[in-house]
Amino acid sequence: MTSLRIHTFGGFHVYRGQELITGYSTRKAERLFCYLILNHIRSHPREVLAEIFWEEQEPKNARHCLNTTLWRLQRVLGSHSATETCLLVERDQIRFNTENDYWLDAEEFEHKIRLAEGIKPSQMTEPQCRALEEAVQLYRGPFLDGYLDYWCLYERERFEQMLLKTLANLMVYHGTKGQYENGIAYGQRILSLDPLREEVHRSVMRYYQLAGRRAEALRQFKVCRRVLREELDIEPMAETTALYRRIRDRQWDAETEMGLMLHTNTLSSQTDSALARLNLALERFDEARGQLSLAVTALEKLLKHFPTAS
């Protein structure tokens, strides 16, 4: 049985068995626990954690605040287990205890998506499709919804972009299988998150038409036009308007339209490339921030050994 079940989509909730762990005493204690869980692949120097969570404090006070918060956090976690330790707290390093049996929704989300990574939607197998469908079911809301810390804002955006790409792949997959209602459902979920994706509006229009729901296809164009006008003060692209007219005037050729849709890359590879570059830059920034914090602390200790100039 999994000892810890950690949910990060839609908020932060940790269960031991069926029991929800609560009573973190402070919001910062909860955030610290969350940070250690999400960054469990490495240990964290106390100085770095103190700088991240108490950057407004002097180093000595920040270290004291960290120690107090850790003590409170361990009391809360200890009250939920007499035999297992969630955190490994050493003199200079702290980390989440990965030796415990745990399940993390964000890890599972990424694992399932990787099972179909690099495969065109039209070439996916049924098991790969099921893995992607299970992944999107895990996404119950924005990653760490309500957290405004810099260390989670990028991850929130990254996971949302992964979700959108996965939904788009599922939309196309079901369309190629003739499962138009499923394709419509996934398309509408994309639009509920990002209603400005005009290429998705076009796909939904095509699926409605292929499903024999011509009125809904025409209505979808009007939804697209309204959103673009309200949000961007622009009209739909010529491609979208032309599709609407073909459906309206009953000049529809299903084979041609499906070919056009499959030729269109629903989520540009440029987005993937930009996210990869951003991820690398953020990792380097995080490492540099930690090293700078350690260097400043070492310099302050060194200066204490020298008398102040009169």
Rosetta silent file (secondary structure, phi, psi, omega in degrees, C-alpha in Angstrom):
SEQUENCE: MTSLRIHTFGGFHVYRGQELITGYSTRKAERLFCYLILNHIRSHPREVLAEIFWEEQEPKNARHCLNTTLWRLQRVLGSHSATETCLLVERDQIRFNTENDYWLDAEEFEHKIRLAEGIKPSQMTEPQCRALEEAVQLYRGPFLDGYLDYWCLYERERFEQMLLKTLANLMVYHGTKGQYENGIAYGQRILSLDPLREEVHRSVMRYYQLAGRRAEALRQFKVCRRVLREELDIEPMAETTALYRRIRDRQWDAETEMGLMLHTNTLSSQTDSALARLNLALERFDEARGQLSLAVTALEKLLKHFPTAS
SCORE:     score description
SCORE:     0.000 S_00000001
   1 L     0.000  136.443  179.403    0.000    0.000    0.000 S_00000001
   2 L   -68.002  126.900 -178.431    1.289    3.477   -0.867 S_00000001
   3 L   -72.061  -48.940 -177.713    2.240    5.325    2.300 S_00000001
   4 E  -118.144  132.629  171.488    2.011    8.838    0.917 S_00000001
   5 E  -117.787  118.064 -172.281   -0.245   10.097   -1.876 S_00000001
   6 E  -113.808  118.984 -179.743    0.742   13.604   -2.924 S_00000001
   7 E  -109.666  127.927 -179.926   -1.604   15.690   -5.061 S_00000001
   8 L  -119.237  -13.606  179.467   -0.343   18.926   -6.618 S_00000001
   9 E   -87.235  119.871 -177.351   -2.914   19.563   -9.369 S_00000001
  10 L    90.364    6.971 -177.819   -5.630   21.860   -8.100 S_00000001
  11 L   138.677 -171.370 -179.305   -3.782   22.559   -4.853 S_00000001
  12 L  -122.327  114.961 -178.871   -1.459   20.744   -2.463 S_00000001
  13 E  -139.008  130.511  179.924   -2.841   17.758   -0.558 S_00000001
  14 E  -121.611  129.170  178.779   -0.921   14.927    1.079 S_00000001
  15 E  -117.904  139.632  166.198   -2.561   11.735    2.308 S_00000001
  16 E  -109.400  107.592 -169.702   -1.129    8.938    4.380 S_00000001
  17 L    66.526 -123.541  177.657   -3.468    6.108    3.514 S_00000001
  18 L   -97.702   -0.931 -174.097   -6.912    7.697    3.695 S_00000001
  19 E   -94.195  124.048  176.201   -5.871   10.377    6.180 S_00000001
  20 E   -76.943  126.899  177.439   -5.280   13.914    4.942 S_00000001
  21 L   -79.142  121.526 -179.322   -2.213   15.481    6.546 S_00000001
  22 L  -133.589 -174.204  175.020   -3.182   18.887    7.922 S_00000001
  23 L    73.470   40.139 -178.542   -2.159   21.273   10.672 S_00000001
  24 L   -68.449   -4.902  178.772    1.058   22.554    9.162 S_00000001
  25 L    76.499  -41.207  176.458    0.858   25.434   11.684 S_00000001
  26 L  -141.339  156.033  176.681    1.854   28.024    9.074 S_00000001
  27 H   -62.493  -34.803 -178.292    1.420   28.468    5.344 S_00000001
  28 H   -68.041  -34.127  176.955    5.203   28.674    5.025 S_00000001
  29 H   -64.056  -41.330  177.496    5.625   25.256    6.639 S_00000001
  30 H   -63.258  -43.671 -179.277    3.258   23.790    4.068 S_00000001
  31 H   -65.913  -38.177  178.016    5.124   25.513    1.231 S_00000001
  32 H   -63.555  -45.310  178.215    8.470   24.288    2.537 S_00000001
  33 H   -60.038  -43.569  178.821    7.193   20.704    2.692 S_00000001
  34 H   -61.654  -44.742 -179.608    5.826   21.056   -0.834 S_00000001
  35 H   -60.618  -43.433 -178.743    9.134   22.444   -2.133 S_00000001
  36 H   -66.517  -36.486  177.962   11.103   19.551   -0.629 S_00000001
  37 H   -66.096  -48.122 -175.589    8.729   17.001   -2.143 S_00000001
  38 H   -68.595  -25.465 -179.574    8.834   18.502   -5.616 S_00000001
  39 L  -112.394   45.257 -172.180   12.621   18.792   -5.541 S_00000001
  40 L   -78.670   -4.877 -177.452   13.224   15.392   -3.994 S_00000001
  41 L   -76.596   -8.118 -179.476   15.958   14.336   -6.406 S_00000001
  42 L  -146.642  163.836  173.874   18.569   16.228   -4.374 S_00000001
  43 L   -85.099  159.637 -175.255   19.408   17.475   -0.897 S_00000001
  44 E  -125.865  122.668  176.313   19.069   21.163   -0.084 S_00000001
  45 E   -60.346  142.223  179.488   21.564   23.249    1.920 S_00000001
  46 H   -57.760  -39.340 -177.640   19.960   25.000    4.864 S_00000001
  47 H   -61.631  -37.115 -179.142   21.361   28.343    3.686 S_00000001
  48 H   -69.398  -44.547  178.811   19.616   27.987    0.329 S_00000001
  49 H   -62.524  -40.882  178.875   16.261   27.089    1.870 S_00000001
  50 H   -62.696  -38.749  179.622   16.532   29.976    4.308 S_00000001
  51 H   -68.721  -39.117 -178.409   17.253   32.345    1.431 S_00000001
  52 H   -66.614  -44.292 -171.727   14.354   31.050   -0.660 S_00000001
  53 H   -97.664  -17.019  179.273   11.693   31.232    2.057 S_00000001
  54 L  -135.002   49.474 -177.068   12.963   34.084    4.247 S_00000001
  55 L   -65.150  -20.291 -179.566   14.807   36.285    1.797 S_00000001
  56 L   -81.470   -9.414 -177.486   13.562   39.394    3.596 S_00000001
  57 L   -95.509  158.352  169.398   15.333   38.328    6.812 S_00000001
  58 L   -65.232  150.550 -176.335   18.934   38.654    7.879 S_00000001
  59 H   -51.308  -42.336 -178.367   20.791   35.326    7.337 S_00000001
  60 H   -65.113  -44.329  179.118   20.904   34.514   11.061 S_00000001
  61 H   -67.393  -37.905  178.864   17.181   35.196   11.523 S_00000001
  62 H   -62.698  -41.497  178.831   16.343   33.311    8.323 S_00000001
  63 H   -64.510  -39.360  178.166   18.230   30.265    9.587 S_00000001
  64 H   -64.685  -42.855  178.795   16.369   30.471   12.900 S_00000001
  65 H   -62.283  -40.661  178.315   13.029   30.705   11.087 S_00000001
  66 H   -61.828  -45.965 -179.152   13.941   27.668    8.990 S_00000001
  67 H   -61.724  -41.898 -179.993   14.866   25.635   12.088 S_00000001
  68 H   -65.426  -43.567 -179.769   11.632   26.570   13.840 S_00000001
  69 H   -64.963  -40.388  177.496    9.535   25.744   10.792 S_00000001
  70 H   -62.042  -41.996  179.614   11.279   22.391   10.346 S_00000001
  71 H   -61.377  -45.430  179.064   10.636   21.519   13.992 S_00000001
  72 H   -65.037  -41.349 -179.135    6.953   22.338   13.624 S_00000001
  73 H   -64.540  -42.285  179.479    6.718   20.473   10.345 S_00000001
  74 H   -65.391  -33.796  176.425    8.334   17.347   11.773 S_00000001
  75 H   -64.408  -43.726  179.177    5.879   17.398   14.675 S_00000001
  76 H   -63.508  -48.059 -178.102    2.950   17.501   12.255 S_00000001
  77 H   -67.900  -36.388  178.905    4.357   14.748   10.057 S_00000001
  78 H   -66.023  -30.539 -179.966    5.372   12.650   13.049 S_00000001
  79 L   -69.201  -15.620  179.252    1.841   12.750   14.421 S_00000001
  80 L   -99.044   -3.872  179.762    0.712   10.917   11.285 S_00000001
  81 L  -160.680  129.733  178.604    3.327    8.163   11.501 S_00000001
  82 L   -94.576   -9.720 -172.740    5.282    6.608   14.318 S_00000001
  83 L  -120.341  -21.430 -175.102    7.591    4.570   12.087 S_00000001
  84 L  -112.552  143.095  179.625    8.288    6.520    8.893 S_00000001
  85 L  -109.733  120.694 -179.475   10.241    9.740    8.446 S_00000001
  86 L   -77.154  -35.693 -177.061    9.111   12.029    5.654 S_00000001
  87 E  -117.334  139.835  173.318   12.091   14.382    5.914 S_00000001
  88 E  -104.162  106.913 -174.896   15.760   13.602    6.399 S_00000001
  89 E  -106.951  112.582  177.475   17.156   16.529    8.353 S_00000001
  90 L  -109.394 -179.864 -174.952   20.928   16.663    8.689 S_00000001
  91 L   -59.686  -44.607 -176.176   23.204   19.338   10.051 S_00000001
  92 L  -117.061  -10.590 -174.224   23.653   21.164    6.748 S_00000001
  93 E  -130.041  149.256  178.509   21.314   19.384    4.335 S_00000001
  94 E  -137.564  139.682  175.203   17.599   18.609    4.173 S_00000001
  95 E  -154.955  160.828  174.206   15.692   16.440    1.741 S_00000001
  96 E   -73.802  137.450 -176.435   12.481   14.531    1.258 S_00000001
  97 L   -80.754   99.064 -178.553   12.889   10.862    2.145 S_00000001
  98 L   -78.447   -4.626  175.317   12.425    9.023   -1.150 S_00000001
  99 L   -72.598  -21.205  174.919   12.951    5.682    0.616 S_00000001
 100 L   -66.953  154.513  173.757    9.366    5.996    1.789 S_00000001
 101 L   -79.971  117.676 -177.851    6.664    4.512   -0.395 S_00000001
 102 E  -144.044  159.291  176.057    5.030    7.487   -2.112 S_00000001
 103 E  -132.181  128.855 -177.420    2.974    8.447   -5.163 S_00000001
 104 E  -122.791  120.116 -173.868    3.173   11.929   -6.700 S_00000001
 105 H   -60.406  -37.316 -179.263    0.579   12.947   -9.277 S_00000001
 106 H   -64.500  -39.416  176.170    2.947   15.290  -11.132 S_00000001
 107 H   -64.591  -44.049 -179.629    5.478   12.477  -11.584 S_00000001
 108 H   -64.942  -38.679  178.051    2.786   10.083  -12.753 S_00000001
 109 H   -57.692  -50.466 -178.503    1.436   12.727  -15.148 S_00000001
 110 H   -67.591  -38.803 -179.774    4.816   13.153  -16.827 S_00000001
 111 H   -60.122  -45.534 -178.142    5.504    9.418  -16.890 S_00000001
 112 H   -67.045  -36.185  179.656    2.283    8.638  -18.749 S_00000001
 113 H   -68.796  -35.867  179.940    2.848   11.416  -21.272 S_00000001
 114 H   -64.610  -21.893 -179.529    6.374   10.165  -21.999 S_00000001
 115 L   -64.643  -20.803  178.733    4.912    6.818  -23.086 S_00000001
 116 L  -120.723   18.273 -175.905    3.689    8.503  -26.287 S_00000001
 117 L   -65.843  134.286  176.595    6.405   11.136  -26.600 S_00000001
 118 L    78.738    3.264 -178.771    7.514   11.908  -30.156 S_00000001
 119 L  -103.352  132.139  179.045    4.756    9.811  -31.738 S_00000001
 120 L   -64.498  142.174 -178.581    2.312   11.392  -34.159 S_00000001
 121 H   -53.594  -39.259 -177.960   -1.297   11.224  -32.902 S_00000001
 122 H   -69.186  -14.490 -178.413   -2.408    9.304  -35.995 S_00000001
 123 H  -108.434    4.890 -179.872    0.231    6.635  -35.252 S_00000001
 124 L   -69.653  148.162  174.094   -0.457    6.160  -31.548 S_00000001
 125 L   -87.722  166.985  178.256   -1.463    2.735  -30.263 S_00000001
 126 H   -61.809  -42.685  176.923   -4.475    2.187  -28.035 S_00000001
 127 H   -60.024  -37.731  177.860   -2.292    1.645  -24.916 S_00000001
 128 H   -66.783  -39.414  176.620   -0.515    4.941  -25.618 S_00000001
 129 H   -62.193  -43.951  179.357   -3.852    6.672  -26.019 S_00000001
 130 H   -61.936  -39.101  178.771   -5.054    5.227  -22.709 S_00000001
 131 H   -61.557  -42.141  178.905   -1.879    6.459  -21.001 S_00000001
 132 H   -67.545  -38.618  178.343   -2.515    9.993  -22.268 S_00000001
 133 H   -65.486  -37.330  176.423   -6.163    9.827  -21.208 S_00000001
 134 H   -67.403  -35.048  178.597   -5.099    8.724  -17.735 S_00000001
 135 H   -63.186  -47.422 -177.214   -2.611   11.593  -17.634 S_00000001
 136 H   -68.974  -25.231  175.716   -5.225   14.252  -18.386 S_00000001
 137 H   -68.884  -28.037  178.356   -7.519   12.727  -15.743 S_00000001
 138 H   -70.029  -25.270 -176.176   -4.797   13.374  -13.166 S_00000001
 139 L   -80.547   93.833 -175.777   -4.869   17.075  -14.009 S_00000001
 140 L   -93.291   -1.681 -179.058   -7.573   18.280  -11.623 S_00000001
 141 L   162.990  176.769 -178.900   -6.653   21.942  -11.812 S_00000001
 142 L   -54.127  144.921  178.896   -3.648   24.277  -12.102 S_00000001
 143 E   -60.344  124.503 -178.930   -0.426   22.982  -10.597 S_00000001
 144 L    48.594   51.350 -179.433   -0.215   24.144   -6.954 S_00000001
 145 L   -54.923  128.482 -179.035   -3.195   26.398   -7.434 S_00000001
 146 L   100.500  -19.239  176.521   -2.963   29.350   -5.051 S_00000001
 147 L   -82.029  134.389 -179.487    0.824   29.267   -4.686 S_00000001
 148 L  -115.745    8.443 -178.877    2.527   32.413   -5.971 S_00000001
 149 L   -65.563  144.523 -177.162    6.152   31.453   -5.253 S_00000001
 150 H   -59.592  -31.528 -174.450    8.551   31.946   -8.147 S_00000001
 151 H   -73.737  -11.095  178.125    9.679   28.302   -7.948 S_00000001
 152 H  -112.011  -13.319 -177.114    6.225   26.996   -8.840 S_00000001
 153 H   -65.575  -42.405  178.503    5.045   29.569  -11.397 S_00000001
 154 H   -64.658  -44.371 -179.172    7.189   28.158  -14.190 S_00000001
 155 H   -61.264  -37.662  178.649    6.149   24.595  -13.349 S_00000001
 156 H   -60.411  -45.707  179.261    2.492   25.632  -13.422 S_00000001
 157 H   -66.953  -40.764 -179.384    2.890   27.000  -16.936 S_00000001
 158 H   -62.266  -44.443 -179.718    4.949   24.003  -18.058 S_00000001
 159 H   -67.858  -35.398  178.656    2.365   21.501  -16.865 S_00000001
 160 H   -66.198  -39.695  178.084   -0.469   23.467  -18.469 S_00000001
 161 H   -66.552  -37.237  175.667    1.362   23.479  -21.802 S_00000001
 162 H   -62.707  -41.464  178.797    1.952   19.721  -21.469 S_00000001
 163 H   -62.774  -46.689 -178.387   -1.741   19.259  -20.791 S_00000001
 164 H   -61.393  -41.576  179.005   -2.756   21.343  -23.804 S_00000001
 165 H   -65.583  -40.713 -179.884   -0.429   19.424  -26.100 S_00000001
 166 H   -66.113  -42.588  176.873   -1.699   16.104  -24.771 S_00000001
 167 H   -61.056  -38.957  178.989   -5.314   17.142  -25.198 S_00000001
 168 H   -65.424  -41.026  177.955   -4.529   18.202  -28.763 S_00000001
 169 H   -63.646  -40.607  178.100   -2.920   14.836  -29.504 S_00000001
 170 H   -66.844  -37.744  178.386   -5.949   13.038  -28.101 S_00000001
 171 H   -60.592  -46.579 -179.191   -8.275   15.243  -30.116 S_00000001
 172 H   -69.138  -41.693 -179.911   -6.477   14.365  -33.357 S_00000001
 173 H   -56.048  -49.936 -177.690   -6.123   10.681  -32.433 S_00000001
 174 H   -67.548  -31.639  177.023   -9.856   10.253  -31.899 S_00000001
 175 H   -64.873  -41.010  179.702  -10.593   12.196  -35.060 S_00000001
 176 H   -68.358  -22.465  178.253   -8.459    9.843  -37.156 S_00000001
 177 L   -90.123    1.443 -178.791  -10.353    6.911  -35.622 S_00000001
 178 L    77.553   12.710 -179.552  -13.693    8.427  -36.567 S_00000001
 179 L   -95.369   70.818 -169.011  -14.536    8.996  -32.886 S_00000001
 180 H   -67.504  -33.556 -179.922  -15.661   12.558  -33.480 S_00000001
 181 H   -64.412  -39.884  175.904  -17.579   13.060  -30.252 S_00000001
 182 H   -64.831  -40.804  177.941  -14.434   12.270  -28.263 S_00000001
 183 H   -60.644  -41.126  177.846  -12.465   14.607  -30.492 S_00000001
 184 H   -62.913  -43.318 -178.144  -14.982   17.375  -29.825 S_00000001
 185 H   -61.154  -43.666  179.543  -14.798   16.793  -26.068 S_00000001
 186 H   -69.738  -37.379  176.635  -11.015   17.106  -26.012 S_00000001
 187 H   -62.986  -41.818 -179.818  -11.121   20.145  -28.258 S_00000001
 188 H   -67.307  -31.410  176.750  -13.634   21.858  -26.017 S_00000001
 189 H   -67.594  -38.446  175.295  -11.465   21.147  -22.987 S_00000001
 190 H   -59.013  -47.336 -176.816   -8.563   22.863  -24.723 S_00000001
 191 H   -67.508  -25.696  175.872  -10.760   25.868  -25.466 S_00000001
 192 H   -68.458  -25.758  178.822  -11.936   26.019  -21.851 S_00000001
 193 H   -92.880  -35.632 -178.295   -8.279   26.594  -20.900 S_00000001
 194 L  -144.218   84.834 -174.370   -7.233   28.704  -23.860 S_00000001
 195 L   -70.404   -4.312 -178.090  -10.186   29.972  -25.922 S_00000001
 196 L   -91.072    1.863 -179.915   -7.929   31.909  -28.308 S_00000001
 197 L   -77.062   92.932 -173.443   -6.576   28.787  -30.042 S_00000001
 198 H   -66.295  -33.026  179.525   -8.151   29.381  -33.408 S_00000001
 199 H   -65.492  -28.617  177.808   -6.760   26.164  -34.921 S_00000001
 200 H   -74.791  -38.596  174.688   -8.632   24.201  -32.253 S_00000001
 201 H   -56.005  -42.735 -179.474  -11.863   26.028  -33.070 S_00000001
 202 H   -64.528  -42.095  179.075  -11.390   24.900  -36.681 S_00000001
 203 H   -61.685  -42.750  179.606  -10.808   21.283  -35.639 S_00000001
 204 H   -63.923  -40.154  177.168  -13.932   21.325  -33.489 S_00000001
 205 H   -59.387  -44.331  179.844  -15.917   22.781  -36.374 S_00000001
 206 H   -63.313  -42.819 -178.747  -14.724   19.947  -38.634 S_00000001
 207 H   -65.899  -39.492  176.213  -15.572   17.283  -36.056 S_00000001
 208 H   -59.265  -44.865 -179.152  -19.043   18.691  -35.554 S_00000001
 209 H   -64.059  -43.732  179.844  -19.600   18.573  -39.303 S_00000001
 210 H   -65.917  -28.464  178.443  -18.236   15.023  -39.560 S_00000001
 211 L   -83.809    2.482  179.797  -20.494   13.963  -36.688 S_00000001
 212 L    79.541   23.319 -177.607  -23.514   15.277  -38.589 S_00000001
 213 L  -115.731   64.260 -174.308  -23.945   18.291  -36.302 S_00000001
 214 H   -59.284  -40.259 -178.707  -23.773   21.066  -38.871 S_00000001
 215 H   -61.170  -40.466  179.061  -25.590   23.629  -36.720 S_00000001
 216 H   -68.180  -33.508  177.682  -23.041   23.189  -33.916 S_00000001
 217 H   -63.399  -43.468  178.441  -20.195   23.561  -36.415 S_00000001
 218 H   -67.195  -37.352  179.103  -21.592   26.906  -37.564 S_00000001
 219 H   -66.509  -34.451  179.790  -22.201   27.941  -33.971 S_00000001
 220 H   -63.313  -36.636  176.510  -18.582   27.141  -33.077 S_00000001
 221 H   -61.599  -41.418 -179.431  -17.401   29.659  -35.655 S_00000001
 222 H   -66.024  -35.954  175.497  -19.531   32.333  -34.022 S_00000001
 223 H   -63.066  -45.455  179.562  -18.037   31.459  -30.623 S_00000001
 224 H   -60.373  -46.554 -178.988  -14.562   31.765  -32.119 S_00000001
 225 H   -63.241  -41.012  179.506  -15.333   35.116  -33.726 S_00000001
 226 H   -63.951  -44.686 -179.266  -16.842   36.499  -30.515 S_00000001
 227 H   -63.097  -44.208 -179.181  -13.860   35.466  -28.382 S_00000001
 228 H   -64.700  -38.471  178.426  -11.343   36.937  -30.805 S_00000001
 229 H   -66.709  -44.781 -176.656  -13.251   40.209  -30.992 S_00000001
 230 H   -69.750  -40.111 -173.675  -13.646   40.511  -27.221 S_00000001
 231 H   -89.938  -36.622 -173.329  -10.118   39.484  -26.273 S_00000001
 232 H  -122.225   -8.505 -177.607   -7.968   40.706  -29.164 S_00000001
 233 L    58.015   43.507  177.482  -10.251   42.980  -31.201 S_00000001
 234 L  -132.433  166.080  176.361   -9.506   40.999  -34.352 S_00000001
 235 L   -96.298  160.028  176.571  -11.475   38.903  -36.846 S_00000001
 236 L   -59.824  156.666  177.827  -10.918   35.183  -37.431 S_00000001
 237 L   -62.194  157.769  179.349   -8.213   34.146  -39.875 S_00000001
 238 H   -58.725  -36.008  179.910   -9.150   33.776  -43.539 S_00000001
 239 H   -62.068  -40.140 -179.191   -8.695   30.006  -43.177 S_00000001
 240 H   -70.160  -42.802  179.343  -11.284   29.860  -40.393 S_00000001
 241 H   -64.617  -38.997  179.468  -13.765   32.037  -42.260 S_00000001
 242 H   -65.058  -38.843  177.222  -13.329   29.957  -45.416 S_00000001
 243 H   -62.957  -43.446  178.549  -14.052   26.776  -43.463 S_00000001
 244 H   -58.835  -42.972 -177.908  -17.199   28.347  -42.046 S_00000001
 245 H   -68.099  -37.066  178.399  -18.387   29.292  -45.524 S_00000001
 246 H   -63.806  -39.036  178.563  -17.744   25.803  -46.899 S_00000001
 247 H   -70.987  -44.409 -178.468  -19.859   24.319  -44.118 S_00000001
 248 H   -61.848  -42.112 -175.886  -22.548   26.986  -44.437 S_00000001
 249 L   -90.869    9.510  178.666  -22.775   26.640  -48.220 S_00000001
 250 L    56.606   38.674  176.151  -22.620   22.826  -48.059 S_00000001
 251 L  -107.556   49.900 -170.441  -19.382   22.754  -50.082 S_00000001
 252 L  -100.783  130.813  174.060  -17.805   20.290  -47.675 S_00000001
 253 L  -123.232  108.832 -171.472  -15.414   17.514  -48.661 S_00000001
 254 H   -60.752  -43.019 -176.857  -14.635   15.331  -45.650 S_00000001
 255 H   -63.511  -43.733  179.193  -11.460   13.733  -47.025 S_00000001
 256 H   -64.040  -43.721 -177.211   -9.942   17.086  -47.975 S_00000001
 257 H   -65.208  -40.607  178.462  -10.857   18.667  -44.661 S_00000001
 258 H   -65.839  -35.876  176.832   -9.348   15.831  -42.613 S_00000001
 259 H   -64.538  -40.112  177.973   -6.153   16.092  -44.635 S_00000001
 260 H   -63.690  -40.520 -177.484   -5.966   19.812  -43.919 S_00000001
 261 H   -67.742  -43.166 -179.068   -6.487   19.231  -40.208 S_00000001
 262 H   -69.018  -28.220  179.040   -3.811   16.515  -39.934 S_00000001
 263 H   -71.962  -25.963 -178.425   -1.364   18.682  -41.870 S_00000001
 264 L   -81.102  125.978  175.952   -1.782   21.471  -39.319 S_00000001
 265 L   -79.908  105.830 -172.257    0.466   21.150  -36.303 S_00000001
 266 L   -58.543  -43.373  176.025   -2.030   21.930  -33.547 S_00000001
 267 L  -119.911  114.947 -171.972    0.594   22.945  -31.031 S_00000001
 268 L   -58.469  142.639  175.868    3.676   24.370  -32.694 S_00000001
 269 H   -65.318  -20.929  176.193    7.031   22.680  -32.161 S_00000001
 270 H   -62.553  -32.665  177.184    8.335   26.181  -31.520 S_00000001
 271 H   -64.537  -43.893  178.476    6.404   26.107  -28.236 S_00000001
 272 H   -60.942  -43.650 -178.867    8.167   22.893  -27.219 S_00000001
 273 H   -64.044  -42.344  179.526   11.537   24.363  -28.097 S_00000001
 274 H   -64.360  -39.874  178.467   10.840   27.560  -26.162 S_00000001
 275 H   -65.040  -38.782  179.056    9.729   25.602  -23.106 S_00000001
 276 H   -63.859  -43.441  178.870   12.874   23.481  -23.233 S_00000001
 277 H   -65.025  -39.902  179.005   15.084   26.577  -23.382 S_00000001
 278 H   -64.601  -40.142  178.747   13.144   28.178  -20.544 S_00000001
 279 H   -61.083  -45.883  179.796   13.479   25.031  -18.444 S_00000001
 280 H   -63.480  -43.666 -179.905   17.256   24.955  -18.924 S_00000001
 281 H   -62.906  -39.611 -179.671   17.593   28.656  -18.131 S_00000001
 282 H   -67.260  -39.814  178.069   15.529   28.284  -14.961 S_00000001
 283 H   -61.752  -43.536  179.363   17.613   25.329  -13.780 S_00000001
 284 H   -66.019  -37.954  177.914   20.805   27.308  -14.296 S_00000001
 285 H   -64.285  -41.418 -179.643   19.315   30.312  -12.520 S_00000001
 286 H   -64.165  -42.147  178.459   18.299   28.163   -9.553 S_00000001
 287 H   -64.865  -43.429 -179.548   21.787   26.681   -9.299 S_00000001
 288 H   -64.685  -38.226  178.770   23.419   30.102   -9.576 S_00000001
 289 H   -61.631  -43.347  179.208   21.083   31.509   -6.911 S_00000001
 290 H   -64.874  -43.996  179.526   22.053   28.732   -4.533 S_00000001
 291 H   -64.632  -39.173  178.539   25.760   29.152   -5.178 S_00000001
 292 H   -63.951  -41.502  179.004   25.511   32.919   -4.721 S_00000001
 293 H   -61.979  -41.861  178.471   23.704   32.479   -1.416 S_00000001
 294 H   -65.828  -39.684 -179.789   26.423   30.132   -0.157 S_00000001
 295 H   -65.251  -41.451  178.332   29.165   32.517   -1.316 S_00000001
 296 H   -63.198  -43.179  178.882   27.555   35.468    0.479 S_00000001
 297 H   -62.182  -43.010 -179.984   27.222   33.443    3.682 S_00000001
 298 H   -64.703  -39.170  179.530   30.868   32.336    3.489 S_00000001
 299 H   -66.074  -40.670  178.974   32.001   35.918    2.887 S_00000001
 300 H   -62.867  -40.978  178.027   30.033   37.199    5.882 S_00000001
 301 H   -64.440  -39.304 -179.907   31.626   34.560    8.100 S_00000001
 302 H   -65.026  -41.875 -177.797   35.086   35.494    6.786 S_00000001
 303 H   -66.126  -24.852  179.515   34.574   39.203    7.421 S_00000001
 304 L   -65.583  -21.021 -178.085   33.716   38.521   11.045 S_00000001
 305 L   -85.117   -4.986 -178.763   37.340   37.485   11.632 S_00000001
 306 L  -110.422  138.180  178.630   38.665   40.882   10.583 S_00000001
 307 L   -68.101  146.902  178.120   38.439   44.001   12.809 S_00000001
 308 L   -71.885  135.376 -179.579   36.305   46.839   11.535 S_00000001
 309 L   -66.649  136.569 -179.856   38.333   49.735   10.199 S_00000001
 310 L   -82.141    0.000    0.000   38.244   52.776   12.453 S_00000001
